[in-house]
């Protein structure tokens, strides 16, 4: 099998980075457009939540299914179909005339978005067989998310000052059209030689399980613990157990559970879930701290996180150089330590000392880039090539579940401390001139960040021990690559 990537592969990598940037940009530009679309379409409070959240729920629920579909029917084919649907749904969303129509198009965007992530990562696994080149490609892939995050507020702000709210959705259209025009020539097709049958029962169970868990945790974070939301989460867990038992009984399961017996496969997935637990939870409680407690505007709050985004972009591009010079165990453990140091800095935040928060964001973003690259590389390398699509979906699902749990977990910690220290204050939303309530929220914030940093320190120590010596990567089988 050819090991070294060609110019066509590197050019194809640039094409694969396009949808990743768009997906990252989509979240930020929609948040900017919410006030305008609310004034125009006049959605109810529930409809507004579904306009924002439906995309995330559908993507999280369908990742594993779409990874399996790509392995069976072709990853390039799935990517191009998804790009077509994403472009069409973006146009429909831009010209939506009612909240219901916008929610429906957001769901359709979620279906298409679920095809993009596992397909791009699985194709990188196919195109870059050489481990060092694959790490470089993964660095570019992860950097594309940061680039989209950086461009989102700028592009969205410019569009919203001159055009209507729907214009933010049209940004995706030319990018997807470029992918459709160049993808058939620059990207290889891949279908596993041993393709499992399309298991609709397992697909339905995975969708329902992930959807229930993510939905329940997100609602707990937004509204506080309620019995109904707890029941939804427990239902999701029960469905996940049913899904696992079904896989154990099937001769050709949707997910090869035996892969989880290898610490080189399961360990990085746990690390990814943990780092996104702390990251998403921190982003959630920081947004509340900056805007609801300290009284910053959305633009000012965005500027606080901007240096961290730039640091993540630079870290993604430099992480492959570091990974090539240190062992997997120490590289991943070191990145976790850097992340822990960044989150630890956030425990020192005080009113008037936002420079500490900016510094903390920069430090943990550098560590996050290394964790994401090395853990992803370990996971996709440990799985057989014919299962790269499903494996890539597991990487993204681990991040989504960890993030949802972090939002609910860290958010609940802050809210509990806040209510205990400032009785009768309810949810954060007081004026920034209320020093007692500000102090109460900061105490909860500092506790949440301390717990997150401690968890990452423990993970760093465990990773250094369990992944030493460097995890061996099994010899890949010869893939069937089609032009």
C-alpha positions as semicolon CSV with decimal commas, in nm:
position;residue;x (nm);y (nm);z (nm)
1;X;0,000;0,000;0,000
2;X;0,125;0,351;-0,083
3;X;0,227;0,520;0,240
4;X;0,330;0,873;0,144
5;X;0,061;1,125;0,059
6;X;0,064;1,293;-0,281
7;X;-0,001;1,653;-0,385
8;X;-0,355;1,545;-0,467
9;X;-0,401;1,427;-0,109
10;X;-0,274;1,752;0,041
11;X;-0,495;1,953;-0,192
12;X;-0,784;1,727;-0,096
13;X;-0,710;1,803;0,270
14;X;-0,773;2,173;0,200
15;X;-1,108;2,073;0,050
16;X;-1,193;1,864;0,359
17;X;-1,116;2,160;0,584
18;X;-1,387;2,368;0,415
19;X;-1,697;2,198;0,563
20;X;-1,530;2,184;0,906
21;X;-1,482;2,562;0,902
22;X;-1,841;2,614;0,793
23;X;-1,981;2,390;1,069
24;X;-1,775;2,580;1,326
25;X;-1,882;2,915;1,184
26;X;-2,250;2,817;1,175
27;X;-2,292;2,815;1,553
28;X;-2,143;3,160;1,612
29;X;-2,322;3,338;1,327
30;X;-2,658;3,198;1,433
31;X;-2,613;3,334;1,785
32;X;-2,550;3,677;1,636
33;X;-2,861;3,652;1,419
34;X;-3,100;3,544;1,697
35;X;-3,214;3,897;1,794
36;X;-3,301;3,989;1,434
37;X;-3,474;3,663;1,346
38;X;-3,668;3,680;1,673
39;X;-3,794;4,027;1,586
40;X;-3,893;3,913;1,236
41;X;-4,037;3,563;1,290
42;X;-4,157;3,619;1,648
43;X;-4,099;3,263;1,776
44;X;-4,218;3,157;2,118
45;X;-3,959;3,090;2,385
46;X;-3,977;2,716;2,315
47;X;-3,947;2,769;1,940
48;X;-3,643;2,989;1,987
49;X;-3,473;2,717;2,190
50;X;-3,543;2,462;1,917
51;X;-3,415;2,698;1,648
52;X;-3,082;2,714;1,830
53;X;-3,062;2,360;1,970
54;X;-3,223;2,130;1,712
55;X;-2,911;2,128;1,493
56;X;-2,689;2,019;1,782
57;X;-2,930;1,747;1,896
58;X;-2,966;1,594;1,551
59;X;-2,592;1,602;1,479
60;X;-2,511;1,432;1,810
61;X;-2,775;1,166;1,761
62;X;-2,687;1,075;1,403
63;X;-2,304;1,074;1,413
64;X;-2,265;0,701;1,476
65;X;-2,527;0,607;1,218
66;X;-2,371;0,828;0,952
67;X;-2,027;0,687;1,027
68;X;-2,162;0,338;0,962
69;X;-2,335;0,453;0,642
70;X;-2,008;0,599;0,515
71;X;-1,818;0,278;0,586
72;X;-2,077;0,079;0,393
73;X;-2,169;0,298;0,098
74;X;-1,861;0,517;0,056
75;X;-1,723;0,806;0,259
76;X;-1,673;1,042;-0,033
77;X;-2,022;0,969;-0,159
78;X;-2,171;1,039;0,185
79;X;-1,968;1,359;0,220
80;X;-2,086;1,493;-0,117
81;X;-2,449;1,399;-0,049
82;X;-2,426;1,570;0,288
83;X;-2,273;1,882;0,131
84;X;-2,559;1,896;-0,123
85;X;-2,822;1,870;0,149
86;X;-2,639;2,123;0,367
87;X;-2,632;2,378;0,084
88;X;-3,000;2,328;0,001
89;X;-3,106;2,342;0,366
90;X;-2,901;2,660;0,416
91;X;-3,094;2,832;0,136
92;X;-3,425;2,718;0,285
93;X;-3,322;2,842;0,629
94;X;-3,218;3,180;0,490
95;X;-3,563;3,237;0,342
96;X;-3,772;3,075;0,617
97;X;-4,101;3,254;0,667
98;X;-4,207;3,099;0,998
99;X;-4,047;2,956;1,314
100;X;-4,169;2,608;1,221
101;X;-4,003;2,626;0,880
102;X;-3,677;2,744;1,033
103;X;-3,680;2,464;1,291
104;X;-3,743;2,207;1,017
105;X;-3,454;2,338;0,808
106;X;-3,228;2,338;1,114
107;X;-3,313;1,971;1,166
108;X;-3,227;1,905;0,801
109;X;-2,900;2,093;0,849
110;X;-2,830;1,866;1,146
111;X;-2,883;1,555;0,934
112;X;-2,641;1,690;0,675
113;X;-2,394;1,807;0,939
114;X;-2,381;1,457;1,087
115;X;-2,248;1,327;0,754
116;X;-1,968;1,582;0,732
117;X;-1,768;1,523;1,050
118;X;-1,714;1,143;1,038
119;X;-1,664;1,152;0,662
120;X;-1,389;1,414;0,671
121;X;-1,200;1,244;0,953
122;X;-1,236;0,897;0,799
123;X;-1,110;1,022;0,462
124;X;-0,804;1,168;0,634
125;X;-0,741;0,821;0,778
126;X;-0,755;0,683;0,424
127;X;-0,552;0,953;0,249
128;X;-0,269;0,976;0,503
129;X;-0,139;0,631;0,590
130;X;0,198;0,761;0,710
131;X;0,160;0,836;1,086
132;X;0,363;1,158;1,078
133;X;0,180;1,295;0,777
134;X;-0,153;1,195;0,930
135;X;-0,076;1,393;1,245
136;X;0,003;1,698;1,030
137;X;-0,323;1,650;0,841
138;X;-0,514;1,620;1,168
139;X;-0,351;1,943;1,283
140;X;-0,486;2,120;0,976
141;X;-0,824;1,955;1,029
142;X;-0,852;2,071;1,390
143;X;-0,720;2,419;1,301
144;X;-1,002;2,458;1,049
145;X;-1,254;2,459;1,336
146;X;-1,069;2,744;1,506
147;X;-1,050;2,932;1,176
148;X;-1,426;2,901;1,135
149;X;-1,477;3,018;1,491
150;X;-1,258;3,322;1,429
151;X;-1,426;3,412;1,101
152;X;-1,782;3,355;1,225
153;X;-1,831;3,670;1,434
154;X;-1,658;3,890;1,174
155;X;-1,846;3,752;0,874
156;X;-2,174;3,737;1,062
157;X;-2,138;4,089;1,194
158;X;-2,064;4,230;0,849
159;X;-2,360;4,049;0,693
160;X;-2,605;4,149;0,964
161;X;-2,513;4,516;0,936
162;X;-2,601;4,521;0,564
163;X;-2,848;4,236;0,504
164;X;-3,129;4,044;0,673
165;X;-3,082;3,772;0,934
166;X;-3,107;3,490;0,678
167;X;-2,790;3,603;0,503
168;X;-2,578;3,429;0,770
169;X;-2,702;3,091;0,646
170;X;-2,596;3,163;0,288
171;X;-2,227;3,169;0,387
172;X;-2,226;2,789;0,368
173;X;-2,360;2,770;0,013
174;X;-2,050;2,873;-0,191
175;X;-1,826;2,663;0,035
176;X;-2,037;2,352;-0,016
177;X;-2,059;2,416;-0,390
178;X;-1,679;2,434;-0,404
179;X;-1,660;2,103;-0,218
180;X;-1,905;1,947;-0,463
181;X;-1,707;2,077;-0,762
182;X;-1,363;1,962;-0,645
183;X;-1,439;1,663;-0,420
184;X;-1,493;1,405;-0,697
185;X;-1,148;1,484;-0,840
186;X;-0,941;1,537;-0,527
187;X;-1,089;1,296;-0,273
188;X;-1,060;0,916;-0,293
189;X;-1,358;0,691;-0,247
190;X;-1,336;0,424;0,017
191;X;-1,567;0,140;0,108
192;X;-1,466;-0,135;0,345
193;X;-1,423;-0,477;0,183
194;X;-1,608;-0,639;0,474
195;X;-1,917;-0,421;0,497
196;X;-2,169;-0,499;0,770
197;X;-2,538;-0,484;0,678
198;X;-2,726;-0,163;0,748
199;X;-2,866;-0,227;1,097
200;X;-3,168;0,001;1,130
201;X;-3,249;-0,126;1,479
202;X;-2,904;-0,032;1,612
203;X;-2,918;0,299;1,428
204;X;-3,251;0,386;1,590
205;X;-3,124;0,288;1,936
206;X;-2,805;0,494;1,903
207;X;-3,004;0,795;1,781
208;X;-3,258;0,774;2,061
209;X;-2,995;0,712;2,332
210;X;-2,766;1,001;2,241
211;X;-3,056;1,235;2,170
212;X;-3,219;1,165;2,507
213;X;-2,897;1,208;2,706
214;X;-2,789;1,529;2,529
215;X;-3,138;1,680;2,543
216;X;-3,188;1,598;2,910
217;X;-2,846;1,729;3,017
218;X;-2,883;2,050;2,819
219;X;-3,224;2,121;2,969
220;X;-3,087;2,053;3,319
221;X;-2,813;2,309;3,253
222;X;-3,061;2,569;3,126
223;X;-3,345;2,522;3,374
224;X;-3,189;2,345;3,671
225;X;-3,248;1,987;3,790
226;X;-3,604;1,869;3,733
227;X;-3,746;1,517;3,767
228;X;-3,868;1,511;3,405
229;X;-3,523;1,590;3,268
230;X;-3,362;1,332;3,494
231;X;-3,604;1,069;3,363
232;X;-3,508;1,160;3,005
233;X;-3,138;1,117;3,084
234;X;-3,202;0,781;3,254
235;X;-3,407;0,671;2,955
236;X;-3,114;0,758;2,729
237;X;-2,876;0,557;2,946
238;X;-3,113;0,259;2,940
239;X;-3,132;0,277;2,560
240;X;-2,751;0,293;2,545
241;X;-2,728;-0,024;2,754
242;X;-2,979;-0,190;2,522
243;X;-2,769;-0,077;2,225
244;X;-2,453;-0,232;2,373
245;X;-2,626;-0,562;2,447
246;X;-2,762;-0,571;2,095
247;X;-2,409;-0,526;1,958
248;X;-2,289;-0,815;2,172
249;X;-2,550;-1,047;2,021
250;X;-2,500;-0,952;1,656
251;X;-2,261;-1,149;1,437
252;X;-2,172;-0,829;1,249
253;X;-2,234;-0,543;1,491
254;X;-2,259;-0,176;1,409
255;X;-1,973;-0,103;1,651
256;X;-1,694;-0,350;1,724
257;X;-1,705;-0,357;2,103
258;X;-1,383;-0,558;2,117
259;X;-1,197;-0,241;2,017
260;X;-1,281;-0,096;2,357
261;X;-1,068;-0,365;2,524
262;X;-0,759;-0,186;2,392
263;X;-0,646;0,104;2,611
264;X;-0,502;0,263;2,297
265;X;-0,857;0,293;2,163
266;X;-1,081;0,341;2,465
267;X;-0,838;0,553;2,667
268;X;-0,825;0,843;2,418
269;X;-1,205;0,839;2,386
270;X;-1,238;0,881;2,763
271;X;-0,979;1,161;2,754
272;X;-1,171;1,338;2,478
273;X;-1,495;1,312;2,671
274;X;-1,325;1,451;2,982
275;X;-1,153;1,745;2,813
276;X;-1,477;1,848;2,642
277;X;-1,661;1,803;2,972
278;X;-1,443;2,073;3,123
279;X;-1,427;2,286;2,806
280;X;-1,799;2,305;2,724
281;X;-1,891;2,344;3,088
282;X;-1,641;2,629;3,124
283;X;-1,767;2,802;2,811
284;X;-2,124;2,783;2,943
285;X;-2,055;2,923;3,290
286;X;-1,807;3,181;3,155
287;X;-2,069;3,325;2,918
288;X;-2,302;3,370;3,215
289;X;-2,025;3,519;3,427
290;X;-1,922;3,774;3,169
291;X;-2,266;3,886;3,052
292;X;-2,514;3,821;3,335
293;X;-2,283;3,880;3,631
294;X;-2,013;4,122;3,515
295;X;-2,240;4,303;3,269
296;X;-2,030;4,273;2,952
297;X;-2,197;4,291;2,612
298;X;-2,195;3,990;2,378
299;X;-1,923;4,156;2,168
300;X;-1,707;4,229;2,474
301;X;-1,750;3,872;2,597
302;X;-1,649;3,743;2,254
303;X;-1,334;3,955;2,257
304;X;-1,232;3,798;2,589
305;X;-1,227;3,452;2,427
306;X;-1,067;3,567;2,100
307;X;-0,702;3,525;2,211
308;X;-0,783;3,169;2,321
309;X;-0,926;3,087;1,979
310;X;-0,611;3,220;1,812
311;X;-0,401;3,013;2,054
312;X;-0,601;2,701;1,962
313;X;-0,543;2,770;1,592
314;X;-0,169;2,804;1,642
315;X;-0,161;2,507;1,878
316;X;-0,336;2,287;1,623
317;X;-0,073;2,369;1,362
318;X;0,222;2,318;1,598
319;X;0,095;2,010;1,786
320;X;0,200;1,766;1,506
321;X;0,562;1,884;1,546
322;X;0,548;1,814;1,918
323;X;0,376;1,479;1,868
324;X;0,653;1,369;1,632
325;X;0,919;1,426;1,898
326;X;0,766;1,284;2,215
327;X;0,596;0,959;2,303
328;X;0,220;0,933;2,283
329;X;0,190;0,887;2,658
330;X;0,393;1,191;2,750
331;X;0,261;1,407;2,468
332;X;-0,101;1,347;2,564
333;X;-0,029;1,371;2,937
334;X;0,167;1,692;2,885
335;X;-0,117;1,847;2,688
336;X;-0,358;1,754;2,967
337;X;-0,127;1,921;3,220
338;X;-0,119;2,240;3,014
339;X;-0,498;2,235;2,991
340;X;-0,526;2,180;3,366
341;X;-0,297;2,478;3,428
342;X;-0,518;2,696;3,209
343;X;-0,837;2,595;3,386
344;X;-0,655;2,638;3,718
345;X;-0,584;3,001;3,631
346;X;-0,958;3,056;3,597
347;X;-0,997;2,985;3,969
348;X;-0,822;3,317;4,033
349;X;-1,063;3,532;3,832
350;X;-1,196;3,843;4,007
351;X;-1,390;4,150;3,888
352;X;-1,151;4,389;3,717
353;X;-0,896;4,112;3,652
354;X;-1,015;3,975;3,321
355;X;-0,656;3,947;3,203
356;X;-0,636;3,634;3,420
357;X;-0,929;3,484;3,227
358;X;-0,774;3,576;2,893
359;X;-0,445;3,415;3,000
360;X;-0,625;3,104;3,122
361;X;-0,810;3,073;2,792
362;X;-0,484;3,098;2,598
363;X;-0,311;2,834;2,810
364;X;-0,590;2,576;2,809
365;X;-0,650;2,629;2,436
366;X;-0,289;2,534;2,360
367;X;-0,328;2,221;2,569
368;X;-0,667;2,142;2,416
369;X;-0,520;2,147;2,065
370;X;-0,263;1,886;2,164
371;X;-0,517;1,666;2,344
372;X;-0,764;1,672;2,054
373;X;-0,501;1,591;1,792
374;X;-0,319;1,314;1,980
375;X;-0,631;1,148;2,121
376;X;-0,802;1,154;1,781
377;X;-0,492;1,017;1,609
378;X;-0,464;0,734;1,863
379;X;-0,828;0,635;1,824
380;X;-0,853;0,637;1,444
381;X;-0,515;0,463;1,413
382;X;-0,610;0,184;1,652
383;X;-0,923;0,091;1,454
384;X;-0,916;-0,103;1,125
385;X;-0,943;0,118;0,812
386;X;-1,276;-0,035;0,710
387;X;-1,423;0,094;1,038
388;X;-1,273;0,443;1,018
389;X;-1,610;0,608;0,955
390;X;-1,775;0,458;1,262
391;X;-1,461;0,521;1,469
392;X;-1,453;0,886;1,362
393;X;-1,816;0,916;1,464
394;X;-1,730;0,775;1,807
395;X;-1,465;1,046;1,846
396;X;-1,718;1,318;1,777
397;X;-1,989;1,151;1,987
398;X;-1,753;1,126;2,282
399;X;-1,688;1,501;2,255
400;X;-2,060;1,580;2,226
401;X;-2,161;1,365;2,524
402;X;-1,873;1,492;2,735
403;X;-1,964;1,849;2,647
404;X;-2,332;1,803;2,728
405;X;-2,244;1,643;3,062
406;X;-2,000;1,927;3,136
407;X;-2,260;2,196;3,068
408;X;-2,504;2,025;3,302
409;X;-2,245;1,927;3,564
410;X;-2,041;2,245;3,598
411;X;-2,349;2,458;3,543
412;X;-2,528;2,280;3,827
413;X;-2,228;2,323;4,059
414;X;-2,217;2,698;3,998
415;X;-2,592;2,734;4,039
416;X;-2,593;2,531;4,363
417;X;-2,314;2,737;4,519
418;X;-2,473;3,058;4,394
419;X;-2,810;2,978;4,548
420;X;-2,652;2,862;4,875
421;X;-2,434;3,172;4,911
422;X;-2,695;3,417;4,783
423;X;-3,037;3,287;4,901
424;X;-3,337;3,414;4,712
425;X;-3,135;3,536;4,414
426;X;-3,269;3,269;4,179
427;X;-3,074;3,219;3,859
428;X;-2,787;3,454;3,769
429;X;-2,924;3,763;3,603
430;X;-2,890;4,031;3,864
431;X;-2,726;4,362;3,795
432;X;-2,345;4,370;3,802
433;X;-2,367;4,628;4,081
434;X;-2,483;4,357;4,326
435;X;-2,154;4,265;4,500
436;X;-2,301;3,985;4,715
437;X;-2,450;3,803;4,418
438;X;-2,134;3,858;4,214
439;X;-1,924;3,708;4,491
440;X;-2,162;3,411;4,519
441;X;-2,140;3,334;4,148
442;X;-1,762;3,371;4,148
443;X;-1,735;3,121;4,433
444;X;-1,932;2,865;4,233
445;X;-1,729;2,941;3,920
446;X;-1,399;2,897;4,103
447;X;-1,511;2,567;4,256
448;X;-1,622;2,432;3,917
449;X;-1,290;2,527;3,757
450;X;-1,093;2,377;4,046
451;X;-1,278;2,046;4,007
452;X;-1,225;2,051;3,630
453;X;-0,853;2,120;3,666
454;X;-0,819;1,843;3,926
455;X;-0,992;1,594;3,696
456;X;-0,748;1,677;3,415
457;X;-0,450;1,638;3,648
458;X;-0,568;1,291;3,742
459;X;-0,627;1,209;3,374
460;X;-0,273;1,325;3,290
461;X;-0,121;1,094;3,551
462;X;-0,333;0,795;3,444
463;X;-0,258;0,856;3,076
464;X;0,118;0,870;3,134
465;X;0,103;0,534;3,312
466;X;-0,146;0,340;3,097
467;X;-0,015;0,450;2,757
468;X;0,350;0,381;2,839
469;X;0,523;0,241;2,640
470;X;0,380;0,400;2,328
471;X;0,067;0,218;2,214
472;X;0,137;0,001;1,916
473;X;-0,074;0,061;1,610
474;X;-0,181;-0,258;1,430
475;X;-0,085;-0,304;1,069
476;X;-0,371;-0,172;0,857
477;X;-0,534;-0,394;0,603
478;X;-0,510;-0,291;0,240
479;X;-0,801;-0,057;0,170
480;X;-1,001;-0,058;-0,148
481;X;-0,942;0,289;-0,278
482;X;-1,129;0,412;-0,580
483;X;-1,070;0,721;-0,789
